Amino acid sequence: MQVVGKKDPGPGGPSHRRGFWTRQRANLRYSAYLFRRNPLSVFGLAIVAVFILIAILAPVLVTTDPLEPHSGLTDLPPSATNWMGTDSSGMDIYSRVIYASRVDLMVAGVSVALSLVIGVPVGALSGYFGGVVDDVIMRILDSLQAFPSYILAMAIVAAVGQDLSNIIWVLAFVSFPIYARLIRAQMLSVKESQFAEAARCLGNSPLRIIFRHLLPNCMGPIWVQGSLNAGHALLLAASLSFIGLGVRIPTPEWGLMVSMGSRNVVFGEWWQSFFPGVAIFLAVLGFNLLGDGLQDVFDPKRR
């Protein structure tokens, strides 16, 4: 029974908002618990966090210009002065590895974000409307995915140029079909659900139903794929640089450093390729382990 003289706060009142945030905090704590159950996932998160900190603190961690050559200090092995040695131009490899984290993480992060921005709406529209719209979009995606991603990326970069922004857009272009297909599959499973029918009965437009009601319930697999795809994008960018289609010399980038040092490995100068190669390995490993942990959080079958 409602007390006379007191107004019911309704669904938008303070008590309702407090209940909403209480549920959100409980969901966050439960997700953190699921994530912590896998020690390897926590290790992957730590690796990614360390690389992000290295990229942010690069000016503090090094005192040598990564682009400054020293003709008298070429091909020096690791020492107390040059922790990771120097390359054939006399540039300090430690400084270049540290600064290269900025380039590689930016390429991986921005390309994945662009892939999401392109692929998620395309997949949502395709899965919700179906019919001719779905057929046209799926055939276009089939055509793009008929080419190996590395070959397609090489061809496009060779055509548009080796500018860093071009490389980011190319990586996003070859990756967005993955997100489109994932969202389409999720949308097909939820568009006939009861809450979707209720939204339609209330007179919501199709776009509002898609982006307000359905899409938030389809994003779990996308975050998992995003973490895995970040590692793949980093590998793809390094591979393009290795064959001369990535960033230009002397930009500090791990794949380019491996390529520049590989020609000297036969002369015993292993450090020029070893340290940037280890950085690539650890970064990709971190993203993959992080993706496995996110799958534990978002996939009910693995709880």
Secondary structure as GFF3:
##gff-version 3
##sequence-region A 1 303
A	DSSP	alpha_helix	14	36	.	.	.	ID=ss1
A	DSSP	alpha_helix	39	56	.	.	.	ID=ss2
A	DSSP	alpha_helix	58	61	.	.	.	ID=ss3
A	DSSP	three_ten_helix	71	73	.	.	.	ID=ss4
A	DSSP	alpha_helix	93	129	.	.	.	ID=ss5
A	DSSP	alpha_helix	131	145	.	.	.	ID=ss6
A	DSSP	alpha_helix	149	160	.	.	.	ID=ss7
A	DSSP	alpha_helix	164	190	.	.	.	ID=ss8
A	DSSP	alpha_helix	194	201	.	.	.	ID=ss9
A	DSSP	alpha_helix	206	208	.	.	.	ID=ss10
A	DSSP	pi_helix	209	214	.	.	.	ID=ss11
A	DSSP	three_ten_helix	215	217	.	.	.	ID=ss12
A	DSSP	alpha_helix	220	242	.	.	.	ID=ss13
A	DSSP	alpha_helix	254	262	.	.	.	ID=ss14
A	DSSP	three_ten_helix	265	267	.	.	.	ID=ss15
A	DSSP	alpha_helix	271	298	.	.	.	ID=ss16
A	DSSP	three_ten_helix	300	302	.	.	.	ID=ss17
###
